[in-house]
Each structure stands twice: as structure tokens, then as C-alpha cells.
Amino acid sequence: MRQRADRYKAIGRPKSKSSTSTVPLPPDVINALREWKAACPPGEEGLVCTYHAEAALATVMKAAHVVDGDGQPKYAPHAFRHFFASWCIKDRGGRELPPKQVQHLLGHSSIVMTLDTYGHLFREAGDRTELAEATRLLLA
């Protein structure tokens, strides 16, 4: 990523040097983004994800009944960033990546930011039973 958009739809440079990154995408996603960009009304900035993409996402969520009590889309686009982070971290059905790799993928300038935000999702190192067994084996 070489640029970012904020919640006010202002385009600018990434927040930090570590925020400039290459986002790994599988071929299916790249093809879908190319198709979307070709079909999407062009914007001044030439972006793939625009207001139109957000509106299309809202339409899909409403059709899928992924809505709040007022019938509005339940998730904003930024929620998918959190989903991605969680998927990278979780062990059941996820990728179970180490914290430093998740930090890199998210473009966080510090591991502290990654762990403060997502630390609760990383698997615990073990409990006292595991520690006792490891100690027993070490001293055996």
C-alpha cells in the first residue's frame, strides 16, 4: 500500500514507514478486484475501493440479512481488517501466524500496537499443568 484513505475520505500517505507495504493477495482476489475496478464508476483518484464499493457492500449485507436492529449494514469496511487480523491469529480455522508476522501484514509500526489490539486472540502459551509436565520431563 502506498496511500491510505481516512474516515473522512481524505487520501494521503501511510501513517508510518512500516505502513507502506505489499498486501499478499491470492489470484482469485486480484481477478475480482480487476473486475470490480472495470465495472465500478471511475473516481477522481482511480481507486478500487470507493464509496461505490462501500455502497455495494451495504447492499450485499442487507440482502444477506447481516444488519443491525434498524436494518442497516452491521459492519463497516474497516471491520474486515479486524476480521483479517483475527483470521491470521486464530488457531481454529485460521492461519495461526506469529505476532511479528501479523504486525507486518497489518503495517503496524510497533509490535506493541499489534499485541495491545489483538493480544487476546493469540493462543496462550500453556497452563500450569503443561508447565508442571514440562518441568517433570526436563528434570527426569
C-alpha positions as CSV (number, residue, x, y, z in Angstrom):
1,M,0.0,0.0,0.0
2,R,1.4,3.4,-1.0
3,Q,-1.6,5.5,0.1
4,R,-4.4,5.4,2.6
5,A,-7.9,6.9,3.0
6,D,-9.2,8.0,6.3
7,R,-12.7,8.0,7.7
8,Y,-13.3,11.5,6.1
9,K,-12.4,10.0,2.6
10,A,-9.2,12.1,2.5
11,I,-6.4,10.3,0.6
12,G,-2.9,10.6,1.9
13,R,0.4,9.0,2.6
14,P,0.5,6.0,5.0
15,K,0.8,6.9,8.7
16,S,4.3,5.5,9.1
17,K,7.1,4.0,7.0
18,S,6.1,0.5,8.1
19,S,2.6,1.1,6.8
20,T,4.0,1.1,3.3
21,S,3.7,-2.5,2.3
22,T,2.7,-5.0,-0.3
23,V,-0.5,-6.8,0.5
24,P,-0.4,-10.5,-0.4
25,L,-3.5,-11.5,-2.4
26,P,-4.4,-14.8,-4.0
27,P,-5.1,-14.7,-7.8
28,D,-8.8,-15.0,-7.3
29,V,-8.9,-11.8,-5.2
30,I,-6.7,-10.0,-7.7
31,N,-9.1,-11.0,-10.6
32,A,-12.2,-10.0,-8.6
33,L,-10.6,-6.6,-7.8
34,R,-9.8,-6.1,-11.5
35,E,-13.3,-7.0,-12.5
36,W,-14.7,-4.7,-9.8
37,K,-12.5,-1.8,-10.9
38,A,-13.6,-2.3,-14.6
39,A,-17.3,-2.3,-13.6
40,C,-17.1,0.4,-10.9
41,P,-17.8,4.0,-11.9
42,P,-14.5,5.8,-12.1
43,G,-13.5,8.2,-9.4
44,E,-11.0,11.0,-9.5
45,E,-8.4,9.1,-7.6
46,G,-8.6,5.9,-9.6
47,L,-9.1,3.8,-6.5
48,V,-10.6,0.3,-6.5
49,C,-12.4,0.6,-3.2
50,T,-14.5,3.7,-3.3
51,Y,-17.8,4.9,-2.0
52,H,-19.4,2.8,-4.6
53,A,-17.7,-0.3,-3.2
54,E,-19.0,0.6,0.3
55,A,-22.5,1.0,-1.1
56,A,-22.3,-2.3,-2.9
57,L,-21.1,-3.9,0.3
58,A,-24.0,-2.4,2.2
59,T,-26.4,-3.9,-0.5
60,V,-24.9,-7.3,-0.1
61,M,-25.1,-7.2,3.7
62,K,-28.7,-6.2,3.5
63,A,-29.5,-8.9,1.1
64,A,-27.8,-11.4,3.3
65,H,-29.6,-10.0,6.4
66,V,-26.3,-9.0,8.0
67,V,-27.9,-6.0,9.6
68,D,-28.4,-4.3,12.9
69,G,-31.8,-3.8,14.6
70,D,-32.5,-0.8,12.4
71,G,-31.9,-2.8,9.2
72,Q,-28.6,-1.1,8.5
73,P,-25.5,-2.9,7.5
74,K,-23.9,-4.5,10.6
75,Y,-20.3,-3.9,9.6
76,A,-18.3,-1.0,8.2
77,P,-15.5,-1.8,5.7
78,H,-12.8,-1.4,8.4
79,A,-14.4,-4.4,10.3
80,F,-12.9,-6.6,7.5
81,R,-9.4,-5.5,8.5
82,H,-10.1,-6.8,12.0
83,F,-11.6,-10.0,10.6
84,F,-8.4,-10.5,8.6
85,A,-6.2,-9.9,11.7
86,S,-8.3,-12.4,13.7
87,W,-8.1,-14.9,10.9
88,C,-4.3,-14.6,10.8
89,I,-4.0,-15.1,14.5
90,K,-6.6,-17.8,15.4
91,D,-5.7,-21.4,15.5
92,R,-9.1,-23.0,14.7
93,G,-9.8,-22.3,11.0
94,G,-7.2,-19.5,10.9
95,R,-3.6,-19.2,10.0
96,E,-2.0,-19.2,13.5
97,L,0.7,-16.7,12.5
98,P,3.2,-15.4,15.0
99,P,2.7,-11.9,16.3
100,K,5.6,-10.3,14.3
101,Q,4.2,-11.6,11.0
102,V,0.7,-10.3,11.9
103,Q,2.4,-6.9,12.7
104,H,4.0,-6.9,9.3
105,L,0.8,-7.8,7.4
106,L,-1.2,-5.1,9.2
107,G,1.5,-2.5,8.8
108,H,1.7,-1.7,12.5
109,S,4.9,0.4,13.3
110,S,5.2,-1.4,16.6
111,I,4.5,-4.9,17.9
112,V,3.0,-3.2,21.0
113,M,0.2,-1.9,18.8
114,T,-0.5,-5.4,17.4
115,L,-0.4,-7.0,20.8
116,D,-2.4,-4.3,22.5
117,T,-5.1,-4.6,19.9
118,Y,-5.1,-8.3,19.2
119,G,-3.2,-9.9,22.1
120,H,-6.2,-11.6,23.5
121,L,-6.6,-13.6,20.3
122,F,-3.1,-15.3,20.4
123,R,-3.1,-18.7,21.9
124,E,-2.0,-18.9,25.5
125,A,1.4,-20.4,26.0
126,G,0.0,-23.1,28.3
127,D,-1.4,-23.6,31.7
128,R,0.2,-24.8,35.0
129,T,-0.5,-28.4,34.1
130,E,1.6,-28.1,30.9
131,L,4.3,-26.2,32.8
132,A,4.4,-28.9,35.5
133,E,4.7,-31.7,33.0
134,A,7.4,-29.9,31.0
135,T,9.3,-29.3,34.3
136,R,9.0,-33.0,35.2
137,L,10.3,-34.1,31.8
138,L,13.2,-31.6,31.9
139,L,14.3,-32.8,35.3
140,A,13.7,-36.5,34.6
